[in-house]
């Protein structure tokens, strides 16, 4: 971590004197960086598609299948309320998985900059 | 009622104290615009929550649930889910590639002047719409809560406007942040306490609570007859039967504006520049999600509590559901506390809007568009931001007082629609699409902004024919049959924004921007070269 921040500090100084900026395209072309990008975008696309489908299922089901949603399943509590409530836990769960994954990506990004 | 004023004055005194403390530490642009990038993860999480949860959420959603039951609660859901877009797509690349504003990310590889000019226009438009809505809300609140104290609507609007300008001009981002943190703590305290009081009313039994919700007997004011309804069943507000069939589609359109608009709200985006790095930005979104999610789940107790305990026919206005519930369950002092919380809520949001609008004007428009990125003298950028905070404040006070009697409930929806249709497409394409060009960005921002505004004007929010006896605050601004059937334009304006940005980029290629894509990608995903915290 310290090496990363000192590296960043160095590049910061270099940015101020445009003579020797970091080798951006060299870094971008590294196989390790390309692999990181691929892993990252695969997860972000999958997670985004999942949460968007899950979220919009609520207004679709409530709007066009109200009778199904009115079914009471836990005491007086119906599917409509439970599904709406589940959205909060879905959002927290996706955020939790993302943070776990992002910690791995942080390490991979550090490795790309170190070499 | 006077205890409400005392509690509010206590909040004002505390926040002014913070402003004086922050003013002493405000040295330089980094400190003024980004709080020296020294805010920690949990602090920024609370501040994001405080910046985001407006009086419309606290009072408006409680009222919607109290009157329309389940449909009001369904409205609550999107406000949290929206943060997944912020977390997964926007927060970290923005922090890594930018300095003070959303436009920094766009200008990184596109031609800075046209892009910044358009982004600044869109930022100031979103912030002004949102701010005017908040300030009129403050005026209405005073009329309802402090009717017998002699504070007039105008006094409330001017008071809120002056305070927000003082926080921003003297305390900069640091003072704004702490005002938002305190507000978030107050709002959560009030909400949790009120929820516990509701549960206590039902002997801490969820079964009894839901029994009452599902068999709610009250007087329907329209027919003046007693009815028993299941308030947990969907359809009372957005159902096809009560909305000429357009309700479900309108709800989806609103959901789109929330889920894509939150990640394009300038006052939320600037918060991620106040933390030391992208990792902390990520942590702060998670903190914000915990607080925001907890709050919106608790609207179950606030809204259904008001419906079951007060009964809808005893609530004069939807915005009064939560304060009246506090009065019924906790007495005068708790009512005063909840009223003060509502004011603190408004103040924290408008301060955030003021600083994001004035930062964008100073940094994007003045420094980078007019002066090509080279301010004439050091410190000029901060001075211009302070002056624009004054102008933004004065303009909002003027507009809020002028429009206070008009029906402006559409303004918040409009702000979200513009953020989703103009800002989000260009942010996403700039990070992920190599071919994205300056022409695409300008076209995307322009079409997104314009289509949202035009569609809102043509919608039932503004157009409609009212009976003669409808009061001014409920009258449609244009007395004609609506041309566009939905209140929320997102379902059409968001695809239009994306399409315009993509078509513009395909029409006019930009080799320079494509060449810089590798640099932006490395920077966005590794943090190499990103703005560092100032040492102190």
Interface residues (C-beta under 8 A of the other chain):
Chain A: X7 X8 X9 X11 X12 X15 X22 X24 X25 X27 X28 X29 X33 X36 X37 X40 X41 X44 X47 X48 X51 X52 X55 X56 X58 X59 X60 X62 X63 X64 X66 X69 X70 X72 X75 X76 X77 X78 X80 X81 X84 X85 X87 X88 X90 X91 X92 X94 X95 X98 X99 X102 X105 X106 X109 X112 X113
Chain B: X70 X73 X74 X76 X77 X78 X80 X81 X83 X84 X85 X87 X88 X89 X92 X207 X210 X211 X213 X214 X230 X232 X233 X234 X235 X238 X239 X240 X247 X248 X249 X251 X252 X255 X259 X279 X282 X283 X285 X286 X289 X290 X293 X296 X297 X432 X518 X519 X521 X522 X523 X525 X526 X527 X528 X529 X530 X532
